[in-house]
Amino acid sequence: EKIRTDIMNHIELLGYAPSIDSDGDIKFKHEGKTYYVKVSDTDSDPFYVVLFRIHTYTETFSKEKIMNVIDKCNNKKGIKVLCANDVYYYRAEMYVTSAQPFNTVLSKLIIRMNEVSDLLSDLM
């Protein structure tokens, strides 16, 4: 709970308005995009923390089309594109012993996530 609180406080200091969603994840918006931070309830010391964005498939961004180019997106910058049945994700995952390492790189992860999103758009 302390790590989640420390991450929420940092997100608030960055000027975003974090909240806790129905799954217990931290939710915030940045430049019109919704981000989530999940702190695993099962992994502790170190804690497993994930920053992610969720998108639904469209005609342009179908599961099949994304799967054809996913390798080109996933070899850069520590951000991964993952396809599930009904949605796809941009994800950055870390193991940390405190919130500080995650907080230190959060802004950089958001920039990188947007770069991978732009790359996927270009490949589509």
Buried (B, 14 or more C-beta within 10 A) or exposed (E): EEBBEBBBEBBEEBEBEBEEEEEEBBBBEBEEBEBBBBBBEEEEEBBBBBBBBBBEBEEEBBBEBBEEBBEBBBEEBBBBBEBEEEEBBBBBBBEBEEBEBBBEBBEEBBEBBBBBBEBBEEEE
